[in-house]
Amino acid sequence: MRLSGWMIGAGAVIAAGSVASVAVAQEVGKASAVNPAATANLRTISIGQSIAHKERIKTTDKGSVQILFIDKTSMTVGPNSDLTIDEYVYDPNAGTGKLAARLGKGALRFVGGQISHTGDAEIKTASATVGIRGGVAMIGPGFVFAGYGSSTVTTQGGTVTLGAGEFTQTPGGGQPPSPPAPPPPNFVQSLIQSFQSAPGQSGGAGQGTASRGNVQRAEARATGSPNGAVAGSLTPQPPPSPLPPINQVASSLNQTIQTSTQQAAVQRVETKDTSLFGFVGGLMTAWLTSGSGYQYSNSSVGRYTGTAEIGIDSVRRRVQANFEGTVSHDQQGQYLPGSFNYQFGFLDPKEDSQSGFYDSSNFVAGPAIRRNGEIVSRIDGAPITNQTGVMVTMSRDMAQYYVSLYGMGSVTPCDCDYTKWGFWSSTSDQGPYKDLAQGFWVAGRPTTAGEVPLSGQATYAGHVAAAIQNAGSIYYAAGAFSNTVNFATRTGQVSVTGLDGTNYAGQVYLTQGSTAFGGSLAGNVGGRNMALEGAFFRGVASPVGEMGGNVSISGPSYLGAGIFAAKMQ
């Protein structure tokens, strides 16, 4: 499977206007949409009117204006706002320039053009300076929201970098911006609504000028294509419909990636990477060929556990996941490998993306296959062939869908802020063997040993998801997870309830000078036991606000392995 790039949805882009052949420092753009009570340097703005360098734009409670700059940047200035364009220079031959503006009050929506792709677009407010790179942002008094791309937010107290879908507050008074986090409920929808025309307003267009034919002609001029489209919404389109039953995930998602690849392109702009670290857990099945194909009678099943590292480039919409682990041989394991190193997707812009980033809770990647056909993944350190598979996030809505679908009403998936988790699988050949890895991954923002408290107590709640083999049948199960941590005694009391009809309980121990912990839990059914290892992850409110890890389950004629994710309550 070769993938050249994948992206669901796109930010709002409004492209129109002429391009000068020399650098421009006077007229910077035009008013592409206007509602009453919008002025520029005390003159009333009308649609199509020029906007000049050093222009000051003010709106009343019923006014708004959209400015279309020469580099195809768009700014929508909301009601009760005051914006000054301090500097705008653009050289279309070089594709470079600079945009600097001050938002004295109110709010604006910024949709990046060519200048923001080279990283020189800046908006100042009373409490912060916002650098926008290749994306969409909404900025107002005391807040910044990155729709996609990345935004660097600096106050007198510090700097944070926002990825797609992240929000920060800028309180001012020498305080740092709040840590990147999802926006408050309904925040984005309410802000978008404030930028839109009210009933009876037309954005300055005369009656009939927005007919279907006129819109199509305008789009054709702007894009150079009779079928080009230039308008959209600020936020990406919703993710695909919920996944089919889990045993169909790999094949259907492969098709999703391939189809989406043909419909979107990756923007080639300067990268800004973030990394998540965590764990993997699941089952490995290996078959030995009989000469006429692979038969289940010549197979072995074992548990695997290991580590996960996930890199995200939200600007180029790329993801790279690296999973490493070892495979246990405790049940007819003669055909099983000992270790694996799997890679999904590429951050390297010299390779095809083979991945896609929708937002921080929705991304996906296929097997990493270089342009020369080389498969990056290895089993027992040796090359493999014919690899297929997928790694995908499980968003809150998708996880809740599966809880409802499979009647697991007692399980509440972790409502984590930064920690992500999902499903992955890989099928490949290696000589006479066929190997199938299937299971789950969890990864979060790492904290440091020095940030783990030495006193106090906290309770974490979330879920466990595992691949299970029970008397020869393989399936997936989920359970509720709880860990009450006593930081003074360096212990945690863990319970897992309702996992494949079994409850587990036991104590884990925090590793001195580390963020890690581990221990064993006893089950109440069939002599089953669970080994658990994990680590603290960073949360919005605390450097140890979340946790994740893997579990390994054993019992008579019973195997299982998976992951857990939990958040401080």
Secondary structure per residue as TSV (DSSP state, phi and psi in degrees):
chain	resnum	aa	ss	phi	psi
A	1	M	-	360.0	122.1
A	2	R	-	-111.8	127.5
A	3	L	-	-121.3	133.0
A	4	S	-	-103.0	2.6
A	5	G	-	143.1	145.6
A	6	W	B	-144.7	134.0
A	7	M	-	-155.0	130.0
A	8	I	-	-94.7	123.6
A	9	G	-	77.1	176.2
A	10	A	-	-156.0	157.8
A	11	G	-	-76.4	169.9
A	12	A	-	-68.5	128.0
A	13	V	-	-131.1	124.5
A	14	I	-	-119.2	106.6
A	15	A	-	-114.4	119.0
A	16	A	-	-163.8	177.9
A	17	G	S	96.1	167.8
A	18	S	-	-93.4	159.9
A	19	V	-	-117.2	123.1
A	20	A	-	-76.5	161.9
A	21	S	S	-93.0	-2.7
A	22	V	S	-131.5	165.3
A	23	A	-	-57.5	139.9
A	24	V	B	-114.3	130.9
A	25	A	S	-134.9	9.7
A	26	Q	S	-112.0	-88.6
A	27	E	E	-72.0	124.2
A	28	V	E	-103.6	-18.4
A	29	G	E	174.2	-166.8
A	30	K	E	-133.2	158.3
A	31	A	E	-80.0	108.9
A	32	S	E	-89.8	-15.5
A	33	A	E	-157.0	137.6
A	34	V	E	-142.0	137.0
A	35	N	E	-112.4	157.0
A	36	P	S	-52.9	160.4
A	37	A	S	69.7	36.7
A	38	A	E	-119.3	128.7
A	39	T	E	-127.7	154.3
A	40	A	E	-126.1	116.5
A	41	N	T	49.1	43.8
A	42	L	T	72.9	4.8
A	43	R	E	-101.5	142.1
A	44	T	E	-72.9	130.9
A	45	I	-	-85.8	139.1
A	46	S	-	-122.5	160.5
A	47	I	T	-61.0	136.3
A	48	G	T	87.1	-4.6
A	49	Q	-	-75.3	147.5
A	50	S	E	-70.5	144.6
A	51	I	E	-115.3	129.4
A	52	A	E	-105.5	164.8
A	53	H	T	-57.7	141.8
A	54	K	T	66.2	18.2
A	55	E	-	-71.3	141.3
A	56	R	E	-113.2	124.2
A	57	I	E	-115.5	125.7
A	58	K	E	-125.6	143.4
A	59	T	E	-128.7	153.3
A	60	T	-	-95.0	-169.8
A	61	D	T	-68.6	-12.2
A	62	K	T	-115.9	8.7
A	63	G	-	-107.6	155.5
A	64	S	E	-162.3	156.2
A	65	V	E	-148.8	143.2
A	66	Q	E	-112.5	125.8
A	67	I	E	-106.0	127.9
A	68	L	E	-107.7	112.4
A	69	F	E	-83.6	164.9
A	70	I	T	-64.5	-31.0
A	71	D	T	-84.2	7.8
A	72	K	S	78.3	14.5
A	73	T	-	-69.3	145.4
A	74	S	E	-128.2	135.0
A	75	M	E	-124.6	129.0
A	76	T	E	-107.3	116.5
A	77	V	E	-95.5	121.4
A	78	G	-	-80.7	-178.8
A	79	P	S	-62.3	153.9
A	80	N	S	53.5	46.3
A	81	S	-	-123.3	159.0
A	82	D	E	-141.5	109.8
A	83	L	E	-124.0	134.3
A	84	T	E	-120.2	128.4
A	85	I	E	-87.3	102.7
A	86	D	E	-76.8	-40.6
A	87	E	E	-152.2	135.9
A	88	Y	E	-149.7	115.3
A	89	V	E	-135.1	133.0
A	90	Y	E	-144.6	129.3
A	91	D	E	-111.6	102.6
A	92	P	T	-65.8	-24.8
A	93	N	T	-69.1	-39.0
A	94	A	T	-91.1	-17.1
A	95	G	T	71.6	24.8
A	96	T	E	-125.8	165.2
A	97	G	E	171.7	-164.6
A	98	K	E	-148.3	139.1
A	99	L	E	-131.7	125.4
A	100	A	E	-136.6	131.7
A	101	A	E	-143.5	156.9
A	102	R	E	-119.6	129.5
A	103	L	E	-102.9	101.1
A	104	G	E	-70.5	-37.2
A	105	K	E	-158.7	167.9
A	106	G	S	83.3	-156.5
A	107	A	-	-141.3	155.1
A	108	L	E	-142.5	157.9
A	109	R	E	-114.3	127.4
A	110	F	E	-113.6	125.6
A	111	V	E	-117.4	113.0
A	112	G	-	-68.4	139.9
A	113	G	-	-107.8	-149.3
A	114	Q	H	-64.0	-38.7
A	115	I	H	-62.2	-42.7
A	116	S	H	-67.9	-23.7
A	117	H	H	-69.9	-25.7
A	118	T	T	-94.6	3.5
A	119	G	T	84.4	24.8
A	120	D	-	-127.4	49.7
A	121	A	E	-119.0	128.6
A	122	E	E	-140.3	133.2
A	123	I	E	-121.9	127.9
A	124	K	E	-106.3	139.3
A	125	T	-	-120.5	-177.3
A	126	A	S	-65.3	-23.7
A	127	S	S	-118.8	-6.3
A	128	A	-	-157.2	161.4
A	129	T	E	-116.9	127.1
A	130	V	E	-115.6	117.5
A	131	G	E	-98.3	125.5
A	132	I	E	-112.4	131.3
A	133	R	E	-125.8	109.2
A	134	G	E	61.8	33.7
A	135	G	E	-154.7	-157.8
A	136	V	E	-120.7	137.6
A	137	A	E	-143.4	151.3
A	138	M	E	-119.3	129.0
A	139	I	E	-129.3	138.2
A	140	G	E	-156.7	-171.5
A	141	P	T	-67.1	107.8
A	142	G	T	86.2	11.7
A	143	F	E	-154.6	157.6
A	144	V	E	-142.8	133.7
A	145	F	E	-125.0	127.4
A	146	A	E	-95.3	112.8
A	147	G	E	-72.6	-48.3
A	148	Y	E	-157.5	176.9
A	149	G	E	74.9	-153.5
A	150	S	E	-138.5	151.7
A	151	S	E	-134.9	132.0
A	152	T	E	-101.6	122.3
A	153	V	E	-114.1	119.9
A	154	T	E	-122.4	130.2
A	155	T	E	-121.3	-178.2
A	156	Q	T	-64.2	-20.8
A	157	G	T	-94.7	-9.6
A	158	G	E	156.9	-171.9
A	159	T	E	-136.3	140.1
A	160	V	E	-129.5	154.1
A	161	T	E	-113.6	125.7
A	162	L	E	-98.0	132.5
A	163	G	-	-93.4	-177.0
A	164	A	T	-59.5	131.1
A	165	G	T	82.4	9.5
A	166	E	E	-106.0	156.0
A	167	F	E	-134.6	144.9
A	168	T	E	-140.7	151.9
A	169	Q	E	-102.0	143.5
A	170	T	-	-121.4	87.8
A	171	P	-	-72.4	-20.5
A	172	G	-	79.0	-168.5
A	173	G	T	64.2	28.3
A	174	G	T	80.1	3.6
A	175	Q	-	-83.6	147.3
A	176	P	-	-74.7	160.1
A	177	P	-	-62.2	151.0
A	178	S	-	-68.6	154.2
A	179	P	-	-58.1	146.8
A	180	P	-	-55.5	135.8
A	181	A	B	-157.5	164.7
A	182	P	-	-61.3	150.9
A	183	P	-	-69.2	160.7
A	184	P	-	-59.5	156.8
A	185	P	T	-55.1	134.0
A	186	N	T	65.0	8.0
A	187	F	H	-63.7	-50.7
A	188	V	H	-63.7	-44.7
A	189	Q	H	-61.2	-41.3
A	190	S	H	-66.8	-39.6
A	191	L	H	-69.0	-41.8
A	192	I	H	-58.8	-41.3
A	193	Q	H	-60.3	-35.9
A	194	S	H	-67.7	-24.7
A	195	F	H	-84.0	-14.6
A	196	Q	S	-86.1	158.4
A	197	S	-	-64.6	141.9
A	198	A	-	-82.1	167.1
A	199	P	T	-53.8	132.8
A	200	G	T	90.6	-9.7
A	201	Q	-	-97.1	149.5
A	202	S	-	-127.3	8.1
A	203	G	T	69.3	17.7
A	204	G	T	94.4	-6.2
A	205	A	-	-79.1	137.8
A	206	G	-	-71.6	162.4
A	207	Q	T	-59.1	127.7
A	208	G	T	88.5	-9.7
A	209	T	T	-75.2	-15.6
A	210	A	T	-101.1	33.3
A	211	S	-	-65.7	161.8
A	212	R	H	-57.0	-41.5
A	213	G	H	-66.5	-42.2
A	214	N	H	-65.1	-39.6
A	215	V	H	-62.9	-43.9
A	216	Q	H	-63.2	-39.9
A	217	R	H	-66.2	-39.5
A	218	A	H	-64.9	-40.0
A	219	E	H	-67.0	-37.9
A	220	A	H	-64.1	-39.6
A	221	R	H	-65.7	-41.9
A	222	A	H	-70.7	-34.7
A	223	T	H	-101.7	-14.1
A	224	G	S	76.6	12.5
A	225	S	S	-136.0	138.5
A	226	P	T	-64.8	-19.3
A	227	N	T	-110.0	10.4
A	228	G	-	-68.2	148.3
A	229	A	-	-126.6	135.0
A	230	V	-	-119.1	-10.9
A	231	A	-	-103.1	150.9
A	232	G	-	-161.6	-162.9
A	233	S	-	-112.6	161.6
A	234	L	S	-63.0	-45.5
A	235	T	S	-93.3	151.7
A	236	P	-	-61.7	164.8
A	237	Q	-	-68.3	157.7
A	238	P	-	-59.4	153.0
A	239	P	-	-66.1	168.5
A	240	P	-	-57.1	162.6
A	241	S	S	-58.4	158.5
A	242	P	-	-50.8	150.1
A	243	L	-	-62.2	153.1
A	244	P	-	-70.9	176.6
A	245	P	-	-46.9	144.7
A	246	I	G	-57.9	-29.2
A	247	N	G	-73.3	-4.3
A	248	Q	G	-106.8	3.8
A	249	V	H	-58.9	-51.4
A	250	A	H	-59.5	-49.9
A	251	S	H	-67.6	-40.8
A	252	S	H	-71.5	-36.2
A	253	L	H	-72.0	-34.4
A	254	N	H	-56.6	-43.7
A	255	Q	H	-66.0	-38.4
A	256	T	H	-60.2	-45.0
A	257	I	H	-63.3	-47.0
A	258	Q	H	-61.9	-42.7
A	259	T	H	-65.6	-45.3
A	260	S	H	-64.7	-32.8
A	261	T	H	-59.8	-35.1
A	262	Q	T	-76.7	-10.1
A	263	Q	T	-109.7	-6.3
A	264	A	-	-145.6	162.5
A	265	A	-	-129.5	156.5
A	266	V	-	-94.1	132.0
A	267	Q	-	-73.1	131.3
A	268	R	-	-92.8	87.8
A	269	V	-	-131.8	170.6
A	270	E	-	-61.5	140.7
A	271	T	-	-89.0	153.9
A	272	K	-	-139.2	106.7
A	273	D	E	-96.1	148.4
A	274	T	E	-127.7	155.7
A	275	S	E	-130.1	142.1
A	276	L	E	-118.5	145.2
A	277	F	E	-128.4	144.8
A	278	G	E	-175.7	-136.0
A	279	F	E	-140.2	159.4
A	280	V	E	-130.1	155.9
A	281	G	E	-162.8	141.6
A	282	G	E	173.1	-155.3
A	283	L	E	-118.8	142.9
A	284	M	E	-114.9	129.2
A	285	T	E	-116.9	133.8
A	286	A	E	-126.7	135.1
A	287	W	E	-114.6	145.9
A	288	L	E	-108.0	130.1
A	289	T	E	-64.4	145.9
A	290	S	-	-100.2	5.0
A	291	G	S	99.4	-26.0
A	292	S	S	-120.7	20.0
A	293	G	S	127.3	-179.5
A	294	Y	E	-92.4	129.4
A	295	Q	E	-123.2	143.4
A	296	Y	E	-64.2	-26.2
A	297	S	E	-64.0	-24.9
A	298	N	E	-103.4	58.3
A	299	S	E	-137.5	160.4
A	300	S	E	-135.3	148.1
A	301	V	E	-126.7	133.5
A	302	G	E	-144.9	162.5
A	303	R	E	-83.9	150.0
A	304	Y	E	-129.5	148.8
A	305	T	E	-138.9	157.5
A	306	G	E	178.7	-158.7
A	307	T	E	-116.5	159.8
A	308	A	E	-132.6	138.6
A	309	E	E	-133.4	124.5
A	310	I	E	-124.5	120.3
A	311	G	E	-103.4	137.2
A	312	I	E	-125.3	126.4
A	313	D	E	-112.0	93.9
A	314	S	T	-73.5	-15.4
A	315	V	T	-79.6	-49.8
A	316	R	T	-83.3	-4.5
A	317	R	T	66.2	38.0
A	318	R	E	-111.8	153.1
A	319	V	E	-137.2	142.5
A	320	Q	E	-135.1	125.2
A	321	A	E	-117.7	132.1
A	322	N	E	-121.7	117.8
A	323	F	E	-114.0	125.7
A	324	E	E	-125.6	141.2
A	325	G	E	-167.6	175.8
A	326	T	E	-119.1	154.2
A	327	V	E	-115.1	128.9
A	328	S	-	-82.3	150.7
A	329	H	-	-119.2	43.9
A	330	D	T	-92.3	5.7
A	331	Q	T	-146.8	97.5
A	332	Q	T	47.7	57.0
A	333	G	-	-94.8	21.7
A	334	Q	T	-65.5	-23.0
A	335	Y	T	-96.0	-6.9
A	336	L	-	-79.4	146.7
A	337	P	-	-75.4	172.2
A	338	G	S	-95.6	-29.3
A	339	S	E	-153.7	166.4
A	340	F	E	-147.8	155.6
A	341	N	E	-138.3	100.9
A	342	Y	E	-105.5	141.5
A	343	Q	E	-126.5	136.3
A	344	F	E	-123.0	128.2
A	345	G	S	74.1	169.1
A	346	F	-	-133.4	135.7
A	347	L	-	-86.8	-24.1
A	348	D	-	-63.5	115.2
A	349	P	T	-66.5	-12.0
A	350	K	T	-78.2	-13.2
A	351	E	S	-109.4	159.7
A	352	D	-	-61.6	142.6
A	353	S	-	-59.8	-45.6
A	354	Q	-	52.1	28.3
A	355	S	E	-159.6	171.1
A	356	G	E	-154.5	144.3
A	357	F	E	-122.9	115.3
A	358	Y	E	-92.7	-56.3
A	359	D	E	-155.3	-175.6
A	360	S	T	-65.7	-11.7
A	361	S	T	-112.1	1.6
A	362	N	E	-141.4	99.2
A	363	F	E	-149.3	163.1
A	364	V	E	-153.0	153.8
A	365	A	E	-150.7	148.6
A	366	G	-	-103.9	173.9
A	367	P	B	-53.2	138.8
A	368	A	-	-78.3	107.9
A	369	I	B	-123.6	118.8
A	370	R	-	-66.7	165.0
A	371	R	T	-63.1	-24.5
A	372	N	T	-85.1	5.5
A	373	G	S	93.1	-4.5
A	374	E	-	-72.2	131.9
A	375	I	B	-87.0	126.2
A	376	V	-	-74.0	-37.7
A	377	S	-	-61.4	151.7
A	378	R	E	-135.7	149.4
A	379	I	E	-123.5	127.9
A	380	D	T	52.9	32.1
A	381	G	T	74.9	3.9
A	382	A	E	-111.8	155.0
A	383	P	E	-63.6	156.6
A	384	I	-	-125.5	167.7
A	385	T	E	-131.3	163.7
A	386	N	E	54.8	43.5
A	387	Q	E	-81.4	133.7
A	388	T	E	-131.7	164.0
A	389	G	E	151.7	-170.0
A	390	V	E	-166.0	151.2
A	391	M	E	-126.5	137.6
A	392	V	E	-147.6	145.1
A	393	T	E	-75.3	153.8
A	394	M	-	-111.2	102.4
A	395	S	-	-70.8	168.4
A	396	R	H	-58.7	-45.2
A	397	D	H	-65.3	-40.8
A	398	M	H	-66.7	-41.7
A	399	A	H	-62.5	-42.2
A	400	Q	H	-65.7	-33.1
A	401	Y	H	-60.5	-45.1
A	402	Y	H	-69.1	-36.1
A	403	V	H	-58.8	-43.3
A	404	S	H	-70.4	-41.6
A	405	L	H	-60.8	-41.2
A	406	Y	T	-98.4	12.3
A	407	G	T	67.9	31.1
A	408	M	-	-98.2	61.9
A	409	G	T	-63.7	-22.5
A	410	S	T	-82.1	-5.0
A	411	V	-	-100.0	125.2
A	412	T	-	-112.2	108.2
A	413	P	-	-56.2	146.4
A	414	C	-	-54.3	127.9
A	415	D	-	-90.9	55.6
A	416	C	-	-74.0	150.3
A	417	D	S	-89.4	-51.8
A	418	Y	S	-105.6	-29.7
A	419	T	-	-75.8	130.3
A	420	K	E	-116.7	156.0
A	421	W	E	-150.9	166.4
A	422	G	E	-178.5	-169.1
A	423	F	E	-106.0	150.5
A	424	W	E	-149.8	156.6
A	425	S	E	-154.2	155.0
A	426	S	E	-148.7	132.4
A	427	T	E	-121.4	133.1
A	428	S	E	-156.8	166.6
A	429	D	E	-111.1	149.3
A	430	Q	E	-148.6	100.2
A	431	G	T	61.1	-128.1
A	432	P	T	-83.9	4.2
A	433	Y	E	-106.9	145.1
A	434	K	E	-115.8	130.1
A	435	D	E	-119.0	133.2
A	436	L	E	-123.8	114.3
A	437	A	E	-103.7	133.0
A	438	Q	E	-147.5	140.3
A	439	G	E	163.8	-144.1
A	440	F	E	-134.7	159.3
A	441	W	E	-132.3	154.0
A	442	V	E	-142.5	139.6
A	443	A	E	-153.2	144.1
A	444	G	E	-140.8	-179.0
A	445	R	-	-81.4	123.1
A	446	P	B	-70.3	146.1
A	447	T	-	-106.8	-175.8
A	448	T	-	-117.4	158.9
A	449	A	G	-59.4	-36.2
A	450	G	G	-68.4	-16.0
A	451	E	G	-92.2	-6.1
A	452	V	S	-76.8	122.7
A	453	P	-	-59.9	155.9
A	454	L	S	-105.2	-0.8
A	455	S	S	-150.8	168.4
A	456	G	-	91.9	178.0
A	457	Q	E	-141.8	147.8
A	458	A	E	-148.9	146.6
A	459	T	E	-112.2	133.7
A	460	Y	E	-114.7	139.9
A	461	A	E	-132.3	143.4
A	462	G	E	-176.5	-134.6
A	463	H	E	-147.6	164.5
A	464	V	E	-119.5	137.6
A	465	A	E	-127.5	131.6
A	466	A	E	-144.4	151.4
A	467	A	E	-91.8	135.6
A	468	I	E	-125.5	138.6
A	469	Q	E	-116.5	120.5
A	470	N	E	-129.9	110.0
A	471	A	T	53.8	40.5
A	472	G	T	93.2	-12.6
A	473	S	E	-96.8	138.2
A	474	I	E	-112.7	130.9
A	475	Y	E	-156.5	-177.4
A	476	Y	E	-118.5	148.6
A	477	A	E	-144.9	157.7
A	478	A	E	-135.7	153.5
A	479	G	E	-146.5	166.1
A	480	A	E	-84.2	143.6
A	481	F	E	-123.2	138.1
A	482	S	E	-142.9	138.9
A	483	N	E	-140.5	114.7
A	484	T	E	-99.2	110.7
A	485	V	E	-99.4	129.8
A	486	N	E	-104.4	103.2
A	487	F	T	-69.1	-26.1
A	488	A	T	-70.2	-42.4
A	489	T	T	-90.5	-3.3
A	490	R	T	59.2	42.3
A	491	T	E	-133.3	162.7
A	492	G	E	-140.9	136.8
A	493	Q	E	-98.6	113.1
A	494	V	E	-108.8	139.2
A	495	S	E	-134.0	139.3
A	496	V	E	-124.3	121.4
A	497	T	E	-121.0	143.6
A	498	G	E	72.8	18.7
A	499	L	E	-85.0	105.3
A	500	D	T	52.3	44.0
A	501	G	T	74.0	15.5
A	502	T	E	-128.3	141.2
A	503	N	E	-107.8	139.2
A	504	Y	E	-124.3	147.4
A	505	A	E	-151.0	147.4
A	506	G	E	172.8	-175.9
A	507	Q	E	-113.0	141.0
A	508	V	E	-116.4	159.9
A	509	Y	E	-124.1	133.9
A	510	L	E	-79.4	130.9
A	511	T	-	-76.3	127.8
A	512	Q	T	-61.6	136.7
A	513	G	T	67.2	26.2
A	514	S	S	-148.3	168.1
A	515	T	S	-96.3	2.8
A	516	A	E	-90.8	160.6
A	517	F	E	-151.7	162.7
A	518	G	E	-168.7	165.2
A	519	G	E	172.6	-168.6
A	520	S	E	-131.2	149.0
A	521	L	E	-124.8	144.2
A	522	A	E	-99.3	135.9
A	523	G	E	-91.8	160.5
A	524	N	S	-101.3	9.9
A	525	V	S	-134.5	133.2
A	526	G	T	59.2	27.0
A	527	G	T	65.5	28.0
A	528	R	-	-85.0	145.3
A	529	N	E	-134.7	154.3
A	530	M	E	-130.1	126.1
A	531	A	E	-96.9	139.2
A	532	L	E	-134.1	135.3
A	533	E	E	-138.6	143.3
A	534	G	E	-161.8	-170.1
A	535	A	E	-155.1	157.0
A	536	F	E	-78.2	142.6
A	537	F	E	-121.1	161.3
A	538	R	-	-73.7	142.3
A	539	G	-	-122.8	178.3
A	540	V	S	-66.1	-43.8
A	541	A	S	-96.1	-11.2
A	542	S	-	-155.1	146.0
A	543	P	T	-67.6	-14.0
A	544	V	T	-120.0	36.8
A	545	G	S	-75.2	-15.5
A	546	E	E	-139.9	166.5
A	547	M	E	-150.2	159.6
A	548	G	E	-158.0	164.4
A	549	G	E	179.5	-170.3
A	550	N	E	-120.3	159.8
A	551	V	E	-127.7	148.7
A	552	S	E	-132.7	123.6
A	553	I	E	-116.5	139.1
A	554	S	E	-140.4	154.0
A	555	G	E	-179.5	170.8
A	556	P	T	-56.4	120.7
A	557	S	T	54.9	34.3
A	558	Y	E	-145.7	130.1
A	559	L	E	-136.2	151.4
A	560	G	E	-167.7	153.6
A	561	A	E	-160.4	150.2
A	562	G	E	-175.6	-149.5
A	563	I	E	-136.3	164.6
A	564	F	E	-132.3	153.3
A	565	A	E	-141.4	137.4
A	566	A	E	-152.3	157.8
A	567	K	E	-128.9	143.1
A	568	M	E	-62.6	134.4
A	569	Q	-	-92.2	360.0
